[in-house]
Amino acid sequence: MTKLLVFATLFLAVTIILCLFRAIKGPGAANRLVAINVIGTKTIILILIVSFLIHETYFIDVAIVYALISFIASIVISNFIMKSGGKNK
């Protein structure tokens, strides 16, 4: 089970890097927002897997707080995109 979780952690780290590339290079603001949301979600899962691997429960609280901050950031960024008309700046 531990080997599977370590592999999942490495796989998530690689996919986060790929999503980071999309967030930087994305063709539009909406694509960048989606990439940032995916990075946030994968980071939350990564924190929870690490919490399970090292048997520390306080990381669950960290993941919940990170999810709330990520959600608020998504709303703020989407409002900014709506006000700018979806144009890249």
C-alpha positions in Angstrom: 0.0 0.0 0.0 2.8 2.4 0.8 4.5 1.8 -2.6 1.2 2.7 -4.3 0.8 5.9 -2.3 4.4 6.9 -3.1 3.8 6.3 -6.8 0.6 8.3 -6.6 2.5 11.1 -4.9 5.1 11.2 -7.6 2.5 11.0 -10.4 0.5 13.9 -8.8 3.7 15.9 -8.6 4.4 15.4 -12.3 0.9 16.2 -13.3 1.0 19.4 -11.2 4.1 20.5 -13.1 2.3 19.8 -16.4 -0.7 21.9 -15.2 1.7 24.6 -14.1 3.0 24.8 -17.7 -0.6 25.1 -18.9 -1.3 27.9 -16.4 1.7 29.8 -17.6 1.4 29.2 -21.3 -2.4 28.8 -21.6 -4.1 30.3 -24.6 -6.7 32.2 -22.7 -7.6 33.4 -19.2 -10.3 30.8 -18.8 -7.8 28.0 -19.5 -5.4 29.4 -17.0 -8.1 29.6 -14.4 -9.0 25.9 -14.9 -5.3 24.9 -14.7 -5.0 26.8 -11.4 -8.0 25.1 -10.0 -6.7 21.7 -11.1 -3.3 22.5 -9.4 -5.2 23.4 -6.2 -7.2 20.2 -6.2 -4.2 18.0 -6.9 -2.2 19.8 -4.2 -5.0 19.1 -1.7 -4.9 15.4 -2.6 -1.2 15.4 -2.4 -1.3 16.9 1.2 -3.9 14.2 2.2 -1.7 11.4 0.8 1.3 12.6 2.6 -0.8 12.9 5.8 -1.8 9.3 5.4 1.8 8.2 4.7 3.4 9.9 7.8 0.4 9.2 10.1 -0.2 12.8 11.0 -3.8 14.0 11.2 -3.2 17.8 11.5 -2.4 17.8 7.7 -6.1 17.2 7.1 -6.8 20.6 8.7 -4.2 22.1 6.5 -5.8 20.6 3.4 -9.2 22.0 4.4 -7.8 25.5 4.9 -6.0 25.2 1.6 -9.3 24.1 -0.2 -11.1 27.2 1.2 -8.3 29.6 0.1 -8.2 28.0 -3.3 -12.0 28.3 -3.7 -11.9 32.0 -2.7 -9.0 32.6 -5.0 -10.9 31.0 -7.9 -13.9 33.3 -7.3 -11.7 36.4 -7.2 -9.8 35.4 -10.4 -13.0 34.6 -12.2 -14.5 38.0 -11.2 -11.4 39.7 -12.6 -11.7 37.7 -15.8 -15.3 38.8 -16.2 -14.5 42.4 -15.6 -11.7 42.4 -18.1 -13.8 40.7 -20.7 -11.7 37.5 -20.8 -8.8 39.2 -22.5 -5.2 38.3 -21.8 -3.1 41.1 -20.3 
